[in-house]
Each structure stands twice: as structure tokens, then as C-alpha cells.
Amino acid sequence: MSKDYVLMKGNEAIAEAALRAGCRFYAGYPITPQSEILEYMSAHMADRGGTFIQGESEIASMSMLWGAAACGERVMSSSSGPGYDLKQEGISYLSSYNLPAVIADVMRYGVGDGEITEGQDSYWLATKGGGHGDSRQIVLYPASVQECADLTYLAFDLAEKYRTVVILLSDGGISQMIEKVALPEAKEHDKTKFDWAIKPYKTAEEPKVKVTNLDRSMDYGDYDRMMRDKFAAMHEAEQRWESVQTEDAELILVACGISSRICQSAVRQARAQGMRLGLIRPISCWPYPGKAFADLPKGLKGFVTVEMSLSAQMGQDLMLATKCSYPVYGYLTSKYVAKTTELVTYCKSVLAGNEKELGVL
């Protein structure tokens, strides 16, 4: 890690970290609030010896990504809102070939066209989506510009380690925020190291990039076991989270991204008033960090999921992680970023028994 800090937007940090991780192929389409990723790539990719393409659509861009990934290149795309919807078929096809790729989804709020501002109501699509069929993608969610860089850099390594798509999930708040960031060291990627990648010349070898679930040389039971083992390995090894003052907490907030920034302030404010509030911040949204909830304080009275959604989308993963053994409440702010004082007031109301628990919506 370099010692020098620079001021960057979250989107710019994502793009620069991708280039430093060895990404040499980017294809995408502009849509707010992720367009700075595409703009940064258009300005800097050629200088790094790579290829930038603004496709005619999100669907076309994903097809281009698929071809470059099959050649062993480190590849990336990005989108937001309805644009990310259009990427689902491409993610499914990348998964069918077990091809590594990194896709940034900078969430904006609302259905249809929605808003162009921050939101967190695409959580389900990022963590439960990935197109048709049965596949899993690692999903990482930064809460600072520094993490935008660090998790992007990590995402490329994880994509290759598991031959999977990795989703870098963000929101309009984190992506448009400007903070200081220490950028990772640049490294070159050797795309010739993969025995499965397509070579740039004709060989007598049997093609190794195959639609895995249609590979007639593999028994379907073997395919099922291979994929289940892969998902299990990711689930066991790649859970990431941050815990803040949970050791003696009577109530624990659970939040990601921009909402977690407000929660950290709420923990400080509540503690100053004598209320023992804590925070668990999932960094991996899939695999959801169930291990974070394994050792909880004896006096814990419940959890509050804090998110910019209507349906407590992450709250349902929280219920599963805790096996519904604690009450779960929802502080759901739709298209508005939570406010510290109002969140603390809500938590007091929870502890006073005045708030209704979440149900499964």
C-alpha cells in the first residue's frame, strides 16, 4: 500500500483500484450514479495497455465481457438500477462457464427508472440474483472510499480464486463521496497462466472453456457436487464483517454502506447517553457473515436492521443468520439517508417496548 493519500470519489477509487489490480478490459454503459467509473476507465484504460468499450447497451457490454474473460483477461463492468437488471443474463452466462469477472453495482433508489440518488433496495438482486439458474456470486459492500479501493482490488483475486463473478455492491452515497484514500500497488496480470483460458493462437487442445452444466464429459452428479463444494468453500472462507462495541450491547444495529456510517455516529451518541448500542456491519453480503452473530452478549435484547429500503431486504438475511432467536426490528428509510438523532430515538423506543418486530415480507 502506498503511503501517499489522494482525494477521490468512491467511483474513481473503484476504477483506479481495478486498473491497479490488473484489469485490462472494461465494457459498460453510462447510467447515474455509477458513470464516473465508466468515465475514469475511458480516460485511463488505454494508458495502461487495456481496452475500454462503451457498448451500445448493457446486454452487449456483458457479452463483450464474457469473451474477454474467456481469454483469461481481468475484466470489469459497472451499472446502476435498471442497467444492472440488464446484466443478469450476462452474469448467468459467465457463471455457466465459471468465468471470473467483477461487476460494480452502484445502487440507486426505486423501481422502474427510480431515483438517481442513493438507495439500498437492490440488495436482493445483488445477493439473490445473478440471472436465471442456480449460481452464487460473492458480494462485497464498501462503506468508505478506502474500502471502495481495497475491496475492488480484492474482488479480482477472489474472482480468479473461485472462478466466479464478484459483485462490488455500493450506493450513490458512498460512490459520490470524496475522501482520502491510499491506493494499492499496481500489479500486472498474467493471463497466460490459466489452463482453461482460450489461447490467442490455434492449438490442437480440446477447448477448455465450456458451459459447465452442459459438459457431456462430466456426470451431472459430479457437476452438482463440484458446484455445491465451490459455493460451500466460498461461504466458509469469505465471510467479512466489522463489529463496533458489541461486547456489552443491549441492542445491535446491522447496516451496510452509507447507512452504516450513520449507525457508527448513532452508537457514539447513544453510548454518551448511557444506552449500550452496538453495530455489526456486513462487508460481505454474500456470503452473509453468519459468524458475526455466533458470540453475542448475554444481555442482548435484539437487532435493528438499518437500510434504505421498504422491505427490510437485508433484514431477512439477518433473521436467517440469527435463526430468529432474537427480535429483529427495522429502521427503514426508503430513499432517505438515516439521521443519527432520529435513529437513536427509535432505538430508545425499541428498548421501551414500543416498536413492532419485523415480519418476513
C-alpha positions in Angstrom: 0.0 0.0 0.0 1.4 3.4 -0.9 1.9 5.9 1.9 0.6 8.8 -0.1 -3.1 9.7 0.1 -5.2 11.2 -2.7 -8.7 12.7 -2.7 -11.1 10.6 -4.8 -14.7 9.9 -5.3 -15.8 6.4 -4.4 -16.4 5.6 -8.1 -13.0 6.9 -9.1 -11.4 4.8 -6.4 -13.2 1.7 -7.7 -11.9 2.4 -11.2 -8.3 3.2 -10.3 -8.1 0.1 -7.9 -9.4 -2.1 -10.8 -6.7 -0.8 -13.1 -4.0 -1.4 -10.4 -5.4 -4.9 -9.9 -4.6 -5.6 -13.5 -8.0 -5.1 -15.1 -7.3 -4.6 -18.8 -10.8 -4.9 -20.2 -13.8 -2.8 -19.3 -17.1 -2.7 -21.2 -20.1 -0.7 -19.9 -22.8 1.8 -20.5 -23.4 5.2 -18.7 -26.1 5.5 -16.0 -26.2 7.6 -12.9 -24.8 7.3 -10.2 -22.0 5.0 -11.5 -21.0 6.9 -14.6 -17.7 8.1 -13.2 -16.4 4.5 -13.2 -17.0 4.3 -16.9 -15.6 7.9 -17.5 -12.5 7.1 -15.5 -11.9 3.9 -17.4 -12.4 5.7 -20.7 -9.7 8.2 -19.7 -7.1 5.9 -18.2 -7.5 2.3 -19.6 -5.6 2.9 -22.9 -2.7 4.3 -20.9 -2.4 1.0 -19.0 -2.5 -1.0 -22.2 -6.0 -2.2 -21.9 -9.3 -2.0 -23.8 -12.2 0.3 -23.0 -15.6 -0.1 -24.8 -18.8 1.8 -24.3 -21.2 -0.7 -25.6 -24.5 0.1 -27.3 -26.3 -1.5 -24.4 -25.7 -3.2 -21.0 -26.5 -6.5 -22.7 -23.9 -6.1 -25.4 -21.3 -4.9 -22.9 -21.8 -8.1 -20.8 -21.3 -10.2 -24.0 -18.1 -8.4 -24.6 -17.0 -9.1 -21.1 -17.8 -12.8 -21.5 -15.4 -13.1 -24.5 -12.6 -11.2 -22.8 -12.9 -13.2 -19.6 -12.8 -16.5 -21.6 -9.3 -15.4 -22.8 -8.1 -15.0 -19.3 -8.2 -11.2 -19.1 -9.2 -9.5 -15.9 -12.5 -7.9 -16.8 -15.0 -5.4 -15.3 -18.2 -3.7 -15.9 -20.5 -1.5 -13.8 -24.0 -0.2 -13.7 -26.9 1.1 -11.5 -30.6 0.5 -11.2 -32.3 -0.7 -14.4 -28.9 -1.1 -16.0 -27.9 -3.7 -13.5 -31.2 -5.5 -14.3 -30.0 -5.9 -17.8 -26.7 -7.5 -16.7 -28.4 -10.5 -15.1 -28.4 -12.7 -18.3 -24.7 -12.0 -18.8 -23.9 -12.8 -15.2 -25.7 -16.1 -15.6 -23.7 -16.9 -18.7 -20.4 -16.0 -17.0 -21.4 -18.3 -14.2 -22.3 -21.1 -16.6 -18.7 -21.1 -17.9 -17.2 -20.5 -14.5 -15.5 -17.3 -15.7 -14.1 -14.7 -13.3 -15.4 -11.2 -13.6 -16.0 -8.1 -11.4 -19.3 -6.2 -11.7 -19.9 -3.0 -9.8 -23.5 -2.3 -8.9 -23.9 1.3 -7.5 -27.4 1.2 -6.2 -29.9 3.9 -6.7 -33.3 4.0 -5.1 -36.6 2.9 -6.6 -38.4 0.6 -9.0 -38.5 1.3 -12.7 -36.5 4.3 -13.6 -36.5 5.1 -9.8 -34.4 8.0 -8.5 -30.8 8.9 -9.4 -29.8 9.3 -5.8 -28.5 6.7 -3.3 -30.5 3.7 -2.3 -30.1 0.1 -0.9 -33.2 -1.6 -2.3 -31.3 -3.6 -4.9 -29.8 -5.7 -2.2 -32.0 -8.7 -3.1 -31.0 -8.5 -6.8 -27.3 -8.4 -5.9 -27.3 -11.2 -3.3 -30.1 -13.4 -4.6 -30.0 -12.6 -8.3 -27.3 -13.3 -10.9 -29.8 -14.2 -13.6 -31.6 -17.5 -14.2 -30.4 -20.8 -12.9 -28.6 -21.8 -9.7 -25.4 -19.8 -9.1 -23.8 -17.8 -6.4 -21.7 -14.6 -6.6 -19.5 -13.2 -3.9 -20.9 -9.7 -3.0 -18.7 -7.1 -1.3 -20.1 -3.8 0.1 -17.7 -1.0 1.0 -18.6 1.7 3.5 -15.8 4.2 2.7 -13.8 5.4 -0.3 -10.8 3.5 1.1 -12.9 0.3 1.1 -14.0 1.1 -2.4 -10.4 0.7 -3.4 -9.5 -2.2 -1.1 -12.5 -4.4 -1.9 -12.2 -3.8 -5.7 -8.6 -4.9 -5.5 -9.6 -8.0 -3.5 -12.6 -8.7 -5.8 -10.3 -9.6 -8.8 -8.3 -12.1 -6.7 -11.5 -13.7 -5.3 -13.0 -13.9 -8.8 -10.0 -15.8 -10.1 -9.6 -18.0 -6.9 -13.1 -19.4 -7.3 -13.7 -18.8 -11.0 -16.7 -16.7 -10.2 -18.4 -13.4 -10.7 -17.8 -11.0 -7.8 -20.3 -8.2 -7.3 -18.9 -4.9 -5.8 -22.1 -3.5 -4.3 -22.2 0.2 -3.5 -24.7 3.0 -3.2 -24.9 6.5 -4.5 -23.8 7.9 -1.2 -20.5 6.0 -1.0 -19.8 6.3 -4.7 -20.2 10.1 -4.8 -18.4 10.7 -1.5 -15.0 12.3 -1.7 -12.4 11.1 0.9 -8.7 10.4 1.2 -7.6 7.0 0.0 -4.3 5.1 0.0 -4.3 3.3 -3.3 -2.9 -0.3 -3.6 0.3 -1.0 -5.5 -0.2 -1.7 -9.2 0.4 -5.2 -10.4 0.4 -6.9 -13.8 -1.9 -9.8 -14.6 -0.6 -12.8 -16.4 -3.5 -14.0 -18.5 -1.5 -16.9 -19.9 -1.3 -18.7 -16.5 -4.8 -20.3 -16.8 -5.0 -23.7 -18.3 -8.7 -23.1 -19.0 -8.3 -19.9 -21.0 -8.6 -19.6 -24.8 -5.2 -19.1 -26.4 -4.5 -16.3 -28.9 -3.4 -18.9 -31.4 -4.7 -22.1 -32.8 -3.8 -25.3 -30.8 -4.7 -28.9 -31.0 -6.1 -28.8 -27.5 -9.7 -29.5 -26.7 -11.5 -26.3 -25.8 -11.4 -25.9 -22.1 -13.9 -23.0 -21.7 -17.2 -24.9 -21.6 -20.7 -24.4 -20.5 -20.0 -26.5 -17.4 -23.6 -27.7 -16.8 -23.7 -28.9 -20.4 -20.4 -30.6 -20.4 -21.2 -34.1 -21.6 -17.9 -35.4 -20.4 -19.0 -34.7 -16.8 -21.6 -36.7 -15.0 -24.3 -34.4 -13.8 -24.0 -35.7 -10.3 -20.3 -34.7 -10.4 -21.2 -31.3 -11.7 -23.7 -30.8 -8.8 -21.1 -31.8 -6.2 -18.5 -29.6 -7.8 -20.7 -26.5 -7.7 -22.0 -27.2 -4.2 -18.5 -27.7 -3.0 -17.5 -24.4 -4.6 -20.4 -22.5 -3.0 -19.6 -24.1 0.4 -16.0 -23.1 0.1 -16.9 -19.5 -0.6 -19.4 -19.5 2.2 -16.9 -20.8 4.7 -13.9 -18.7 3.8 -15.2 -15.4 2.5 -17.5 -14.0 5.3 -16.4 -10.5 6.2 -17.7 -8.0 8.7 -16.9 -5.3 11.2 -18.2 -5.3 14.8 -18.4 -2.0 16.7 -18.9 -2.1 20.5 -21.0 -5.2 20.5 -19.4 -6.8 23.6 -21.9 -5.4 26.1 -24.6 -4.2 23.7 -28.2 -4.4 24.7 -29.3 -3.6 21.1 -27.2 -4.1 17.9 -27.7 -2.2 14.7 -26.9 -4.0 11.5 -26.2 -1.9 8.4 -24.0 -1.6 5.3 -22.7 1.2 3.1 -23.9 4.7 3.7 -26.4 3.5 6.4 -23.6 2.0 8.4 -21.8 5.4 8.5 -24.9 6.9 10.3 -25.0 3.9 12.6 -21.5 4.5 13.8 -22.5 8.0 14.8 -25.6 6.6 16.4 -23.5 4.2 18.5 -21.4 7.0 19.8 -24.3 9.3 20.6 -26.3 6.5 22.3 -23.4 5.5 24.4 -22.9 9.1 25.5 -26.5 9.0 26.8 -26.0 5.7 28.6 -27.6 3.3 26.1 -25.5 0.3 25.2 -25.8 0.3 21.4 -23.5 -1.7 19.1 -23.1 -2.2 15.3 -22.4 -5.2 13.1 -21.5 -4.1 9.6 -21.6 -6.9 6.9 -18.8 -6.3 4.4 -19.7 -9.5 2.5 -23.4 -9.5 1.7 -22.9 -13.0 0.2 -21.8 -15.0 1.9 -23.7 -13.2 4.6 -21.5 -13.1 7.7 -23.4 -15.5 10.0 -20.2 -16.0 12.0 -20.5 -12.4 13.2 -23.6 -13.5 15.2 -22.1 -16.6 16.8 -20.9 -15.0 20.1 -23.4 -12.4 21.3 -23.7 -10.6 24.7 -25.9 -12.2 27.3 -27.9 -9.0 27.8 -28.8 -8.6 24.1 -32.4 -7.6 23.6 -32.5 -7.6 19.8 -31.3 -6.2 16.5 -32.2 -3.3 14.3 -31.6 -3.5 10.6 -31.0 0.0 9.2 -31.4 0.2 5.4 -32.7 2.4 2.6 -35.5 0.0 1.6 -39.1 -0.6 2.2 -39.0 -4.4 2.6 -36.1 -4.9 5.1 -34.2 -6.8 2.3 -31.1 -7.3 4.4 -33.2 -7.9 7.5 -34.3 -11.2 6.2 -30.7 -12.4 5.9 -30.3 -11.1 9.5 -33.2 -13.3 10.6 -31.7 -16.3 9.0 -28.2 -15.6 10.4 -29.6 -15.4 14.0 -32.1 -18.3 13.4 -34.9 -15.9 14.5 -33.6 -16.4 18.1 -33.7 -12.6 18.8 -36.3 -9.9 18.0 -35.4 -8.1 14.8 -36.7 -4.5 14.2 -36.4 -2.4 11.0 -35.4 1.2 10.7 -36.3 1.6 7.0 -35.6 4.9 5.4 -36.6 4.3 1.8 -34.9 6.9 -0.4 -33.6 9.0 2.6 -30.4 8.5 4.4 -31.0 7.8 8.1 -30.4 10.6 10.6 -28.4 9.9 13.7 -30.6 11.6 16.3 -33.8 10.1 14.9 -32.2 6.6 14.8 -31.1 6.9 18.5 -34.7 7.9 19.4 -36.1 4.9 17.5 -33.7 2.6 19.4 -34.9 4.0 22.7 -38.4 3.3 21.6 -37.4 -0.3 20.8 -35.9 -0.8 24.2 -39.1 0.7 25.8 -41.2 -2.0 24.0 -43.0 0.5 21.8 -41.9 -0.8 18.4 -43.2 -3.8 16.4 -40.8 -6.6 15.3 -40.2 -7.2 11.6 -42.1 -10.0 9.9 -41.0 -11.8 6.8 -42.4 -9.7 4.0 
